[in-house]
Amino acid sequence: MAKFEPVLFARIQKNDSQALAGYRADGGYAALKKALGMAPADVTTMVKDSALRGRGGAGFPCGLKWTFLPKDHPGPIYLAVNADESEPGTFNNRILMEEDPHQLLEGIAIACHAIKSNTAYIYLRYEYGRSYRVLDAAIKECYAAGLLGKNILGTGFNLDVHLHRGAAAYICGEETGLIESLEGKRAWPRIKPPFPAVEGLFRKPTIVNNVETLCCVTHIVYRGVEWFKSMGVPPDPNNPRDPGSYGPKLYCVSGHVNKPTCVELPMGVTARELIDEHAGGVWKGRKAKAVVPGGISMGFLSAAELDTPLDFAGPGKAGCLGLGTAAVVVVDDHTSMVEVLYNCCRFMSHESCGQCTPCREGTSWMTRILERIRTGNGKVEDLDLLMEVAGSMGIIPGTTICGLSDGAAWPVKNAIQKFRGEFEEFIRTGQKLRGPAEALMAAH
């Protein structure tokens, strides 16, 4: 790939990247000034025409979501910013918030103008202490400079932004779970419809957008629709439901690589290029056995599928749930897929809110079955049982309220399908995997 000039990450290496003065010196808030000179509907149309898709996991068209708000609603209308970022392997939003917070705040203000909202809530993952401090300081700078509060830039537009720290729950990445938590309740996702755009926070129309998505909005307004669509992957002509995968994307790469990193590239880069050219290759001279394309809920690419393009359509063609958060996690060829899958299931079981029986019980039973396998007591028939349980969970078979169950089941379906021979060999040979405490004792 030709050298790509970062846009979202253009300022993160600067000494004053967090300061309002530095941001404005680099042209910051010019996009907001431009947007406030436009009608809200025109800003929405601009974002819709750009084909920007949400960067938080689902990839839903951002501008289209904004059009779901009721027409001529008397208000209030809310914007909820999903800054929870609890998908394993994902840390791109954290960099944006900590190194260039005004880029996000400008995107928030533009989005609020477009949806006619005067109140935004940033729902921040509790563990992100530095993100909280940086954002809090940036918000105060904006109020002092007249970029937040009353009569912003003399246009009559009013906006208050509130920073809210969550309680560290994976389920709060689901938009209605996030809304419930913002209201001070247990983060149990809501049955839909009504969707949040009709009845969301405090039972008022609400748009939920991801941090990276809103940062993209800033640049779409400033640079234009054609600029945004000049990079990425156009729609598949054979798939009328594919709106394309346009714009820049932040890819996280971690796991068994020499240089864990987060890099900005046009949508559609391959997993192989990310690993070899940007993450220094697989560590210790080993080879990749499996690669998670976008957070563990997406499933796995095998070593033969590393040339899969990481856009919104690519991973699905390789049997994965989707691109997700574009958090690439590499598993080397010395690592047991039994242990990898066990860790995935244990995480999902712990994070299930417990509201839906298939998810609450299914994630627990999958974890127990894998625990039995990893301790040398499994049977080959357990693999079919795991597939049966996984096939009975989630929105896709219509048994749960939210998609956490699908994200828990997909790695099981995917791993057993692609690595069944390894699982069967593990069971037949009676192998056992040591727990952390046993491994630590053996090392000494």
N, C-alpha and C positions, 0 to 999 in steps of 0.2 A: 504494500500500500504506500502511496505517496505520503510525504510528511504532512501531517494534519496540524493546523494551528488551533490550539484550544480556544474555546469560547467561554464555556462555563467555568473553566479553570484558568482563564487568562490572567487573573490577578492574584492567585493564591500564593505566589512566591514573593510578592511585594511586601516590603516592611510595613506599609500602611494599609494592607489589604482589608483590615477590619474597620478602618476609620472612615467616617463620612466624608471628611475633607479629601482623602485619597480617592474615594469612590467617585466623588463629583468631579475631581480633576481628570478622571479617566472617562468622563461623559456620563457618569451615573445620574439617574433620575431624569435624563432627557427623554427616555421612553415613557415615563410617567407623565411628563409634561405633554408629550405628543398624544398619549391616550386620553388625557383629560380634555384635550381639544377636540376629541371625537365623541360621537354619540355612543353610549354604552352598547347598543346593538351592533354598531359598526366594529367595535373592538371584539365582540363575541364572534362576529362573522369573520374577522381577520384570523382569529385563533382557530376557528372551525376550518377555514380554507387552508390553513397551514398543515392540516392533518396531524397535528400534535396529538400523540397518544400518551396516556398517563404512564409515568415512569415508576409508579409504586408497586406494580406487579401484574395487574389485570390488563393494562394496555388499552383501556377504553378511550375513545376519542374525547379530548378535553373540551373543545368547543361545543361538541354535540351535547355533552353532559350539561353545560351551562344553559343550553336551550330548553332543558327539561323543567326549568323553574316556571311556576305559574305566571301567566301574563298579567301584568298590572296588579301584582300583589301589593297590598298596602304596607307590608313589612312587619317586623324586621326580617331581613334575609341575612343569613350568616355564611361566612367562609370558615371552614375548619381545615387547618393545615396539618396533614399527617406527617409528623416528624418523629414518629415512634420508632421506625427503622429497627425492628427486632428480628427480621429474617436472618438466620445464620449466614455469616459470610458477607453481609452487606454493611458498608460503611461510607458510601458515597455522599449521602445527605449530611453526614457528620462533617465532612470536609467543607461542603458548601456553607454550612451554618457557622462553622468555627473560623473559616478563613475569608469568607466574602459574604457576611450577613446581609449587607445592603442590597445585594443582587436579589436575594430572596424577598426582602421587605418591599423592594420595588415591584417585584412580580405579584406580591400579595395586594399591594395598592392598586395595580392595574386590574387584577382579577376582581377586586371588590367594586371598582368603578364599573366594570363590564356587567356584573351581576346585580348592581344597585344595592350593594351591601355597605353598611356603615360600621360593621363589627367583624373582626377576624380573631380567631383563636388559633394559636400555634400549640398543637398537642405534642409535647416533647418527651421523648424517652427519658425516664428518670435517671438512668446511669450516665447520661450525657451532661455531666456537670459543667464542663468547659463550654459546651454549646449554649447552655443556659446563661452563663455569665456574659458571653460574647453577644448573644442576641439581646439580652436585657440592656446592655450598654448601647447597642445600636438602636434599639427602640427609643431609648431616652434621648439619644442624639437627634433622632427624627422628630420627636415632639418638640425639642428645643429649636429646631430649624424650620418648623412649620410644615414638615413633610408628613406628619401624622397629627391628628387632632381636628380642630375646626378650620374650615375654609382653606384647605390645602392648596398651596400655590395660587391663592386668590381666586379659585375657581368655584367656590361654594361647596366643594366636595368635603365631607366629613368622614373620618375613619379612625376608629380606635382598634389597636392591636393588643391582645392579651396573651401573655406567655403562660402556658399551663403545663406543669410537669405531671406526667402519668405515673402509674405505680408499677411499671416494669412488667407488663403482661403482653405476650405475643398476640393474644386475641384482639388487643386494641389496635392492631394494624388493619383490622376489618372495620370498614367505615361506620357501621352502626354500633359496633362494640366501642369504638372510639367516642361516638356521640353519647352513648350511655355513660361512659366513664367521665366525660366532660360535664355531664349533668350531676355527677357525684354519686352515681349508682354502680352496682356491679356490672362489669363489662360484658353483659350477655347480648350478643347480636340480636337484632330485631327481625321479626318476620317481615318480609317484603312481598307485595306492596303494603303500605305506601313506601316509596323510595325516599331517601333523604332530601332530594330536590323538591319534593312536595311536602313532606313532613319529617324534619330532621331534628336539629338541636332545639330544645325547648318547644318541640312540636311546630317549629317554623321552617320554611324552606331553607335548605342548607346545601352548599356545595362542599365536598371534601376533595381536596387536591394534595398531591404529594409535593415535597420540597423541590425536587429536581424538575418536576413538571412546571411549577411556578417560576423557577429560574429560566426555563426555556421561554415562557411567556414574555419575560422582559426582553429577550433578544428578538423574538418574533415581531413585537411591536416596533422595536428600534431599527431592525435591519430589514424587515419585510418578509412576506410569505414566500416569495421566490427564493430568497436566500436560504430559508429553512428547508425548502423542498429541493434545494440543489445538492443535498447530501442524503445518504441513506439508501433505502431500497424501495422502488416503486411498487405499486400493487401487482399481485400475480394476475395476469390476464385470464387465467383459467379458474380463478377463484373470485367470484363477484362479492364475496364477503370480506375480502382482504383490502383494507384501506391504505396499505403500504406501511413502511417503517421509516419515517423521515427524521432528519435532524441529527444532532450530536447525542451521544449517550455516554454515561459514566459507567465503566466496567470495573468491578472489583475482582481481583485475582488473589486467591489465598490457598491455603492447604500446602501440599507438598511441592512447593516451588522455591527457587533460589531467592527470588525477590518479590515478596507479596507487595501488591501495588493497587492503586486505583488510577485508571487512565481514561482520558476522554478521546473518543474516536467516533467516526460516523457509524450509524447503525449498520449492521451486517458484517462486521469483522468476524473472522472465524475463531473458534476456541484455540486452534493450533497456533494462530498468529499471536493471540493474547499470551499464551503460555511461553512460546519460544522467543518472541521479539520484545515483549514488554515485561514478562515476569522472570526472565533469565533461565527459562527451561525448568524441567523437573529436577528436584534436588537430588544430591548424592549420586548423580549419574544414572539415575533410574529412569524408567519409562512410565507414562501415564497408563493406568488401568481403567480409570473412570473419571469423568469430569461432570460436576454439577453445573448446569448452564446458567442458573439464576436463582440460587437459594435452594435448600434441600427439598422444599416442597415441589420442585419442578421435576425431580427424578434425575436420571444419569445418562450421559453420553458414554458410549464405549470407546475404546482406543481407536476403533475403526471409523468412528463418527466425529473425529476432532475437526474435520473440515466443514462441519455444519455451520452455516452463517448464523450469528447470534442477532437476529432481528426478531420481530414479533411472530413471524411465521416459521422460521427455520427449525427451532427446537421441536416444535410439534410434528414436523415431518420425520424426526428421528425418534418419535415415541415419547417425548417429554411433554409435560403439561403446558409449557410455554416458556417465554423468556424470563418471566418473573422480574426480579430486581436486577438482573444481569450480574449477580454475584457468582463468579466462577470459582468453584472449589475443586482442586485437583487431588486425586487419590492415586498414589503410586502403586507400582506392581508388587510391592512387598507388603501391602496392607490387605487384610481380609475383608471382603465385602460383607461377610457375616457381621463383623464388628461395626462397619460403617452403617449398615442398615439398622442394626440394633440401636446405635446412637441416635439415628433419625427418629425411630419409633419412640424411644424413651423421651426425647425432647417433645414430640408432638403429644404424647400421653400426658406429660407434665403440664403442657400449655393449653390443652383442651379445657374450655370453660365448663364442660359437663352438662350443658343445657340439653343437648341432643343425645339420646341413648346410643345411636350407632357410632357416634364419635367418641363419647365417653367410654363405652365398653369396647368398641373396636380398637381404639388406640392402645388401651390397656392390655387386651388379649394379644394383639400383635407383638407388643413388647414382651409379654410373658412367654409366648411361643419362641421368639428369638433368643430370649434368655435361656430357654431349655436347649435350644440348638447350640448356642455358644458355650455352654457348659458340658457338652458331650452327651446329652441325653435326648437329642432330637431324633426324629424319624423322617424319612424321605417324604412321607405323607404330609408332614407338617408344612411343606412348601405349598401343596395344593390347598391346605387349610388356610394358610396366610393369604393366598390369592382369593379364596372364597370370601374371607372376612373383608379384604380390601375392596372387592367388587360390590360389597353391600353398603358402602359408606359414601356419603357426600352428596353435594347438590346434583352432580351429574346423574346418579341413579335416583335422585329425588328423595333423599332420606334425612337431610339436615338443613338447618336454617342458613348457615354460612359455609364458606369454602374451605375452612380449616381442615375438615374431614377429607376433602379431596386431596389437599396438600399432604396429609398424613398417609393416605392410601397410595398415592401415585409412586413414591419411591419404592414401595413394596412391590407393586405390580411391575414396575420398570426394572428393578434390580433382579428379581427372580426370573423375569423373561430373558434378560440379556446375560445374566451370569448364573443361570441355573446349574450348569455343570460344576461350577465352583462350590455352590451350596451343597449339591449332592455329594461331591467328593468329601467335603468337610464332614458331613453327617456319616457317610459310610466308613470313613477312616477313624471315626470317634475322636476327632480333634477337640481340644478345649482351648478357650481363650482365657487368659488370666485377667482378673480385675485389676484396677489401678494399684490397690494395696499389695496384691501379690506380686505384681511387676516391680514395684518399688523395693520390696523385700528381696526379690531375686537379684536386683541390681546391686545390692549391698552384701 
